[in-house]
Amino acid sequence: MYSMTGFGRAEITTKYGKFTTEVASVNNRFLEISVRLPRSFFMFEQKVRQLVSSKLDRGKVHLFVNFELPDDSPEKYPLNQTAVRSYYKQLKKLNKDLKLVDDIKLSDLLALPEVCSSPSENGDPDKLWPSLKRCVDKAIVNLIGMRREEGKALAQDMTKRLTIIERLNARVLKAAPKAVRQYREKLAVRVEELLERPVGDRNRLEEEIAVFAEKTDISEECTRMVSHIKQFRSTMKQKGSIGKTINFILQEMNREANTIASKASEINITRTSIAIKDEVEKLREQVQNVE
């Protein structure tokens, strides 16, 4: 079992520079990918998305890539000399036209747009793609590792809650025959009180009890609940994306709990069925984060 919540980070240093990739994910019904790349690597966005989708099935994924040239690289912050000369020529003309006496300093020119390039705008993208791919792959692997650990914690807690539901369900099944007997006794006493004499026609009374027993029989729901719990546990051990399947099983478990609550005529059974519904609801909240 894998959680949809996690974080992964990776760094790859090459002779061209250093890549840093960070990827985070949270729960989502489907796979939703957001990618932020340096401007000079925009062409690889679709490839990065394919890398993510090949390894993850569900979740809202945010992936960020940064690239830095080596500190000793002469291309780390190259000057755009063409831009500098063009700015200078225009400023000299503007000074003359406006009859200004201010000198044009180099520091003024360096502050103008497009004079200095950022590190992410340099390098040969085609040569850097293999390194970028390795960095993204490594970050995703680290993300999956965290999602696996989160999934283990979820599985442990879910297993405990399934055991609780199992015990509560067994309690309901054990109490069901007693509830029917109690109803039969109460009904017999009530009829005798109304007639103020022993009941003459016992057949009618037995029919009434039989109808009640059929309407309030919860053994079928309890049996199905046991089956759902087994299926839940079996699904937890499967590989791949299982969140949607488990969520469907929980819907069925919740339906059984609702039916038991509506059929129950004995207060203890009603309380137990409410406790089952409470545990099922807690499981449903957790399942929202399962891939």
N, C-alpha and C positions, 0 to 999 in steps of 0.2 A: 504494500500500500504506500502511495506517495501523496504527500500534502501538495497543495498548490502554492503554498507560501514558502519563500526561500530567497536566498541571495548568493550570488557567486561573483568572484573577482579573479582576474588573471592579468599577468604582465608578460610580454614577450619582447626581449631586446635583440635587435638585429644590428648589422652594420649601417643600416639606413636610419635607424631610430628605434624608439620604444613605443609599443602599443600597450594601452591599458584598457581593459574591458570590464565593465560592471553590468551585471544583469540581475534584476529583481522581479519577483512574480507574486501575485496575490490571487485569490480565488475569483473565478469567473465561469459562467456557464460554458463558454466556448474558448478557443484559443485566440487571443487578441494581442498582437505584437506591435510595440512602438520602438522604433530604431532611431538613434541619433548618432550620426557619423560626422567626422570632419568634412569640410566642404569638398576637399579634393578626392574624397572617397565616396561621394554620393552615388557614383555609378555602381557601387557594390551593395547597395541597400537591398535589392531583391535577393541577391545571393545570401546575405546575412539572414534575411527573413526565412529563406528556405532551410538554412542551418538550424534555426530555432524550431521551425515546424517539423523537422525530421526527428527531433529528439523529445519534444513536448507535445502533449495532446490537448491539455486544457490549461486555462489560467490567463490572467492579464499580465503580459510580460513587457518590462521596460529594459531596453538594452542601450548602453552608452559606450562609445569608443572614443578614446583620446590618443593622439599620436604626437610624439615629440622627437625632433631631430637630436642627434648627439650634441652635447655642449660645445665640442670642439669642431663641429661641422661649419665650414665656411658659408654654407647655405642656410644656416639656422635663421638668421635674420638678414637676408640679402636686401640691399638697397635697390630700388627701382630707379636707376640713374636717368632713364628717359623721363620718368615722371618728375624727378628733381629738376632737371634742366627746363622742362616745360613750365613748371611752377615758377622757376626763377625768371624765365623770359617774360612771363605774363605779369609777374609782380614788378619787374623793372619798368615795363611799359605803363603799368598802373601808377607807379610812383611818378613817372614823368608826366602822365596825363593829369594827375591830381596835384602836381607840383609839390610832392612831399620830399622831405629831406631825410627821412628815416632810412637807416641802412637795413638791408635784408640779411639776416643772420642764418647760418646753417641750422641752428636749433629750431628756427621758425619753419624752415622747410621740412625738417624731419617730423614735425608734428602734423603735417598735412596728410590726408587720406591717400592710401595706395603707395606711399613712399617706402614703407617697410612691410614685408610680408610676414605673416605668422608662420610658425613651424608647421602647422597642419596643412599649409598650402603648398608645401614643397615636396620633392621626392617624386619618384616614378610610381604611380598607382599600380600599374600592372606587375611590376617587380615586387611590390609590397603586399599584394593580395594573399599569397601563401602564408605569410606571417600573420596577417590580419585574421585569416581563417583559423589558424592554429590558436590564436589568442581568444577568439570568440568560442571555439570548441572547448577550450580549457575552462573558460568562465561558465559555460553551460554545464559542463561536467561537475563543477563545484556547486552550481545551483542545484543540480539533480541530487547531489550528495546530501545537501541540507534538506531538500524536500523528502528524501528517503528517511532521514532521521526524524523529521517532523511526522512523517507517516507512521513510523514505528510507535511514536508516543500516542498518536491518535488511535492506532490499532489496539494498544494496550488498554486504553481507557474504554474503547468501544467493547472490548471483550469483557471487561468488568460489568458494564451496563447490560450486556446481553445475558450474563449470568444472573443478574438481578431480575431481569424480565422473566427469565426461565423459572426462577424460584417463585416469583409472584404468580405466574401462569399456572404452575403446579398447585399453588395454594387455592387458586380459583377453581381448578378442576376437582380438587378434593372436597371443596365446600359445596359444589353444585348439588349433589344428591341430597345432602342435608337440607338445603334450602327448599327442595321439592317436598321432602317429608314434613318439614315445618309448615309449609303452606297447606298440605293435606290435613294436618291436624287442626290448624286454625280454621280451615274451611268447614271441617266436620263439626267443630264446636259451634261455629257461627250458625250453621244450618239448624242444628239441634236447638240452639237458643231461639231462633226465629220461629221454629215450629212448636217449640215448648214440649217436644216429645221426640222419642228416637226416630231417626230417619227411616222411613218405610221403603223408599225406593233408593237402594244403594247404587243402582246402575247409573242413575243420573249424576250422582255425586262423583262416581268414578270417571264418568265421561268428562265432567268439568275439570277434574284433576288431570286427566290425560291431555286435554286441550292446553291447560296451563303448562304442563310439563314439556309439551312440544314447543310452545312459544318461548319458554324460558330455558330450553336446553342449550347450554353453552359449550358442551363437550366438543362439538364440531369446530367452533371458533378456537378453542384451546388447542385442539389437534393441529389446526392450520398454523397457529402461532408457533408451535414447536417446529413445524416444517419451515416456516419463514426464518426462524433463528438459525436452523441448520444451513439454510441457503445463504444467509448473511455471512456466517462463518466461512463457508466454502468460497464465497466470492472474495472475501478479504485475502485469501491466499492466492488468488489468480494474478497473473501478470497483466500489465497494461493499464488502460484507463478503466476504472471500476466504479467511479463516483456515481454516475448516472444509474447504473444497475442497483447499487446499494440504496440509492434514494428511492427507486421504485419499490424495492422490498420493504423499506420503511413505511411507504404509503400503505402497503397491504397490512403491515403490522398495526398501523394506526387504525385502519378500518376494522380489524378484528377487535381491537381494544374498545372502539366505539360501540360495536355491536354487543360485546359483553356487558358494557355499562348500561346500554339501553334495555337489555334483557334481564339484567340482575334484579331480583326482588329482595335480596338479603343485603343488609347494610354493609357487612364486611366485604362481600363480593364487590359491591359498588366502590368502596374505598380502595380495594386492591386494584380494580380495573383503572381507577384514576391514577394510581401510582404507576401502573404499566404505561399509561398514556404520557405521564410526565417523563419517564425514562426514554420512551420513544422520541419525544420531542427534543430531548437533550441530544440524542443520537442524530436527529435530523439537522440540528444546528452544526454538529461536528462534520457531518457528511458534506456540507456545503463547501468544505475546504479540502475534500479528497479529490485527487485527479481522476 
